[in-house]
Amino acid sequence: MIKKPIYRSLKRRACSMGFTRLVFPNGFLRKSPFLKTVSRFYAMSEDGFIGKLDGHRGVTVSSKTECCQNLEQFAKKLEVSLKKWTNEKLRSVWFEVHLSQADWISVLAKNGFTVHHGKGDLVNLVKWLPKDEKNVIPPFAHNTVGAGAIVINDKDEILTVQEKYADYTHWKLPGGYVEPLEDIGDAAQREVLEETTIQTEFISVIAFRHSLQGNFGCSDIYFIVWLKPLTHEISKEESEVKDCKWMNVQEFINHPNVHENNRLFVRTFLNHQKSGLRMTRQRMFHPISKKPQRVYLLTKVEDS
């Protein structure tokens, strides 16, 4: 039977985490969706954080699952935990701080933590523990990724667009940023569909450019993808696209309002279109992480 002080402690902890009810019939815990989380929280030492170990001798603490009643308690737990983790020869300590616990950040900063990255309502801070080892924590993502499309119909016309908001008016290949967890080819198809309503089929990656000084202090990688049009009637997207149309390929290459990068991409495509070489994609799983991936391979296609 669970003693009343323990019951009150569990209930108080559950409520502090946003759980409003626990069931204790006849003094025993009944299986509930809250049990696993509450039990884990209760198992946490009063003197330090538990965290989650990774494969690089690092530990991550989430403010969502390891709450503190006040900032004083947090500072004490942090002090004890850092000593413990140092003695255990861990290498890195990560704190994933929710905005509702933003006051943790100042305490972490005073203890040598720096901001590594942030996303939405979470800020991730890190501290490298070894004094005799070089800090090998990689920086956060430092490249943005985009995808544009070469779409040419059976009339030797290329799909081209003008942006509504641009430094100068020019014709360009449709395209834009690749969204999180989106494949490069899928991104190009989505951008073409959104900007022009043209449906397409992926054929090959043609080229990419790497600009070392892009937006947000990041480098920028932009892939050019060959897509086959499956529909032909254009309906432009109104909020960002000023104009879009099918334009003769040679007219596009020689147009004064097409910049040199796009001309180069299209000329390269035309020169290699009949070679039979394609950068095709295969759906696979990473051999170690087992997570899905797309692998792009140079392939010889017969009768192209």
VMD Tcl script that draws the C-alpha trace (Angstrom):
set ca {
  {0.00 0.00 0.00}
  {1.21 3.50 -0.85}
  {1.63 5.71 2.17}
  {-0.19 9.03 2.28}
  {2.95 11.23 2.23}
  {4.12 9.49 -0.93}
  {0.66 9.84 -2.45}
  {0.61 13.56 -1.69}
  {4.12 13.93 -3.11}
  {3.20 12.15 -6.33}
  {0.01 14.13 -6.66}
  {1.81 17.43 -6.07}
  {4.47 16.55 -8.63}
  {1.89 15.42 -11.18}
  {-0.09 18.64 -10.76}
  {3.04 20.74 -11.18}
  {3.55 19.03 -14.54}
  {0.02 19.74 -15.70}
  {-1.60 16.42 -14.76}
  {-4.87 17.00 -12.91}
  {-5.78 13.53 -11.68}
  {-4.26 10.25 -10.55}
  {-6.23 7.16 -9.55}
  {-5.26 5.25 -6.38}
  {-8.03 2.66 -5.72}
  {-7.39 0.71 -2.50}
  {-4.03 2.39 -2.15}
  {-2.58 0.96 -5.38}
  {-1.64 2.78 -8.57}
  {-3.94 1.81 -11.40}
  {-2.52 1.81 -14.92}
  {-3.04 5.24 -16.46}
  {-1.50 7.33 -19.26}
  {0.21 9.44 -16.61}
  {1.91 6.62 -14.69}
  {5.05 6.29 -16.79}
  {5.80 10.01 -16.80}
  {4.97 10.51 -13.12}
  {7.02 7.48 -12.07}
  {10.00 8.76 -14.03}
  {9.61 12.19 -12.48}
  {9.34 10.72 -8.99}
  {12.46 8.61 -9.60}
  {14.47 11.77 -10.22}
  {16.95 12.47 -7.47}
  {16.17 15.41 -5.24}
  {19.83 16.38 -5.55}
  {20.25 16.47 -9.31}
  {18.86 15.99 -12.78}
  {18.54 12.62 -14.50}
  {18.67 13.63 -18.16}
  {18.99 11.32 -21.14}
  {22.34 9.94 -22.26}
  {23.36 9.96 -25.92}
  {25.91 7.93 -27.86}
  {28.65 10.54 -27.51}
  {28.88 10.58 -23.71}
  {26.57 13.53 -23.51}
  {23.45 14.10 -21.45}
  {20.34 16.12 -22.28}
  {17.95 17.59 -19.73}
  {14.51 18.80 -20.82}
  {12.78 21.48 -18.79}
  {9.46 19.95 -19.85}
  {10.08 16.68 -18.02}
  {12.42 17.73 -15.20}
  {10.75 20.78 -13.70}
  {11.90 22.81 -10.71}
  {9.67 24.64 -8.25}
  {11.74 27.82 -8.43}
  {14.99 29.25 -9.73}
  {16.82 28.62 -6.47}
  {16.03 24.91 -6.65}
  {17.17 24.84 -10.28}
  {20.51 26.48 -9.44}
  {21.16 23.96 -6.65}
  {20.26 20.97 -8.82}
  {22.46 22.30 -11.61}
  {25.45 22.69 -9.31}
  {25.11 19.15 -7.97}
  {24.49 17.71 -11.43}
  {27.52 19.37 -13.03}
  {29.79 17.93 -10.33}
  {28.25 14.49 -10.78}
  {28.53 14.55 -14.59}
  {32.11 15.79 -14.43}
  {33.04 12.95 -12.07}
  {31.34 10.50 -14.44}
  {33.54 11.92 -17.24}
  {30.64 12.92 -19.44}
  {31.67 15.22 -22.27}
  {28.72 17.47 -23.07}
  {25.67 18.67 -21.17}
  {22.62 19.92 -23.05}
  {19.65 21.76 -21.62}
  {16.49 21.95 -23.73}
  {14.69 24.91 -22.21}
  {11.05 25.69 -22.90}
  {10.11 29.37 -23.02}
  {7.99 28.91 -19.91}
  {11.26 28.21 -18.05}
  {13.24 30.96 -19.80}
  {14.58 32.16 -16.44}
  {16.80 29.05 -16.46}
  {18.87 30.57 -19.26}
  {20.55 33.24 -17.13}
  {21.59 30.62 -14.55}
  {22.92 28.32 -17.25}
  {24.88 31.19 -18.83}
  {26.54 31.97 -15.48}
  {27.62 28.32 -15.34}
  {29.36 28.33 -18.70}
  {26.53 27.26 -21.01}
  {26.14 28.84 -24.43}
  {23.20 28.89 -26.82}
  {23.59 26.24 -29.50}
  {20.29 26.58 -31.34}
  {16.63 27.33 -30.93}
  {13.42 26.33 -32.62}
  {9.88 27.49 -31.93}
  {9.42 27.63 -28.16}
  {12.62 25.70 -27.29}
  {16.16 26.98 -26.72}
  {19.04 24.49 -26.57}
  {22.12 25.37 -24.52}
  {25.29 23.32 -24.19}
  {28.42 23.09 -22.03}
  {31.59 21.15 -22.86}
  {32.91 19.52 -19.69}
  {36.44 18.13 -20.35}
  {39.20 20.61 -19.55}
  {41.87 18.59 -21.35}
  {39.96 17.94 -24.60}
  {39.17 20.20 -27.51}
  {35.50 21.10 -27.80}
  {34.25 19.03 -30.74}
  {30.54 19.90 -30.54}
  {29.53 20.72 -34.13}
  {27.83 24.05 -34.82}
  {24.13 24.07 -35.56}
  {22.84 23.81 -39.14}
  {24.69 26.43 -41.18}
  {23.38 25.89 -44.71}
  {19.96 26.67 -46.10}
  {18.71 24.43 -48.92}
  {16.56 25.33 -51.90}
  {15.38 23.65 -55.08}
  {14.48 25.04 -58.49}
  {13.12 23.24 -61.52}
  {13.76 23.01 -65.23}
  {10.39 22.08 -66.72}
  {10.31 21.83 -70.54}
  {7.28 20.71 -72.54}
  {7.12 18.92 -75.90}
  {6.97 22.31 -77.68}
  {10.48 23.13 -76.48}
  {9.10 25.69 -74.05}
  {10.42 26.22 -70.53}
  {8.28 27.09 -67.52}
  {9.40 30.42 -66.08}
  {8.14 32.85 -63.44}
  {8.56 36.43 -62.24}
  {8.52 37.09 -58.50}
  {6.19 39.80 -57.20}
  {8.71 41.00 -54.63}
  {12.23 41.13 -56.07}
  {15.12 43.58 -56.31}
  {14.59 43.77 -60.05}
  {12.11 42.26 -62.51}
  {13.47 39.14 -64.16}
  {12.40 35.73 -65.43}
  {13.60 32.77 -63.40}
  {13.14 29.07 -62.86}
  {10.35 28.25 -60.39}
  {11.61 27.14 -56.99}
  {12.16 28.02 -53.34}
  {13.25 26.72 -49.95}
  {13.21 23.02 -49.12}
  {11.00 22.52 -46.06}
  {12.13 20.51 -42.99}
  {12.09 16.73 -43.64}
  {11.33 17.34 -47.34}
  {13.17 15.62 -50.18}
  {14.93 17.83 -52.74}
  {12.97 16.49 -55.70}
  {9.69 16.66 -53.80}
  {10.44 20.28 -52.88}
  {10.99 21.23 -56.52}
  {7.71 19.56 -57.51}
  {5.85 21.30 -54.68}
  {7.24 24.72 -55.59}
  {6.27 24.30 -59.26}
  {2.77 23.20 -58.26}
  {2.33 26.07 -55.79}
  {3.62 28.78 -58.14}
  {2.07 27.62 -61.43}
  {-0.34 24.68 -60.66}
  {1.67 22.57 -63.14}
  {1.94 18.94 -62.00}
  {5.26 17.25 -62.70}
  {7.30 14.06 -62.49}
  {10.86 13.92 -61.16}
  {13.52 12.92 -63.71}
  {16.96 13.97 -62.48}
  {19.08 16.40 -60.50}
  {20.92 18.61 -63.02}
  {23.20 20.86 -60.98}
  {23.55 22.78 -57.75}
  {25.20 26.01 -56.67}
  {26.73 26.74 -53.27}
  {26.70 30.39 -52.17}
  {28.90 30.96 -49.13}
  {27.19 34.14 -47.95}
  {23.44 33.62 -47.86}
  {20.54 34.63 -45.65}
  {20.63 34.38 -41.84}
  {24.43 34.21 -41.82}
  {24.28 30.79 -43.51}
  {25.67 29.42 -46.73}
  {23.03 28.45 -49.27}
  {22.80 25.32 -51.43}
  {20.38 25.45 -54.35}
  {19.60 22.33 -56.40}
  {18.34 22.41 -59.99}
  {16.01 19.51 -60.78}
  {14.69 18.30 -64.13}
  {10.94 17.75 -63.97}
  {8.66 16.42 -66.69}
  {5.36 18.34 -67.00}
  {2.21 16.24 -66.64}
  {-0.19 19.16 -67.12}
  {0.17 22.32 -69.21}
  {-2.41 24.93 -68.21}
  {-0.88 27.57 -65.95}
  {-2.62 29.34 -63.08}
  {-0.22 31.58 -61.16}
  {-0.03 31.90 -57.39}
  {-1.23 35.42 -56.57}
  {0.57 36.35 -53.34}
  {4.20 35.93 -54.48}
  {4.20 35.42 -58.26}
  {3.90 38.43 -60.57}
  {3.77 36.44 -63.80}
  {4.46 32.96 -65.17}
  {4.39 31.47 -68.64}
  {5.82 28.94 -71.07}
  {8.73 30.59 -72.92}
  {10.75 29.27 -75.85}
  {13.95 27.76 -74.48}
  {16.26 29.75 -76.76}
  {14.38 32.93 -75.96}
  {14.88 32.23 -72.26}
  {18.62 31.64 -72.68}
  {19.05 34.90 -74.60}
  {16.53 37.03 -72.69}
  {18.11 40.19 -71.19}
  {16.05 39.74 -68.01}
  {17.31 36.23 -67.23}
  {20.40 36.18 -65.03}
  {23.49 34.17 -65.90}
  {23.03 31.40 -63.33}
  {19.71 30.35 -64.85}
  {21.13 30.56 -68.37}
  {24.04 28.35 -67.33}
  {21.74 25.77 -65.75}
  {19.54 25.54 -68.86}
  {22.50 25.41 -71.28}
  {24.02 22.62 -69.19}
  {20.73 20.74 -69.23}
  {20.42 21.02 -73.03}
  {24.02 19.88 -73.60}
  {23.57 16.75 -71.50}
  {19.91 15.97 -72.17}
  {20.71 13.40 -74.86}
  {23.68 11.83 -73.06}
  {21.52 9.38 -71.16}
  {23.13 10.35 -67.85}
  {20.70 11.00 -65.02}
  {21.12 11.77 -61.33}
  {18.24 9.58 -60.19}
  {17.04 8.87 -56.66}
  {16.41 5.73 -54.65}
  {14.42 5.32 -51.46}
  {16.57 3.58 -48.87}
  {17.15 3.29 -45.14}
  {20.35 4.43 -43.47}
  {22.37 1.30 -42.56}
  {23.06 2.51 -39.01}
  {20.22 4.80 -37.93}
  {17.62 2.85 -39.97}
  {15.94 6.14 -40.80}
  {14.52 6.72 -44.31}
  {16.76 8.47 -46.80}
  {16.97 9.33 -50.49}
  {20.20 8.46 -52.29}
  {20.94 10.28 -55.57}
  {23.08 8.27 -58.01}
  {24.53 8.96 -61.46}
  {22.81 6.49 -63.79}
  {23.03 5.71 -67.49}
  {19.58 5.56 -69.05}
  {19.31 3.77 -72.40}
  {17.26 5.16 -75.29}
  {17.00 8.55 -73.60}
}
mol new
graphics top color blue
foreach p $ca { graphics top sphere $p radius 0.5 }
foreach p [lrange $ca 0 end-1] q [lrange $ca 1 end] { graphics top cylinder $p $q radius 0.2 }
display resetview
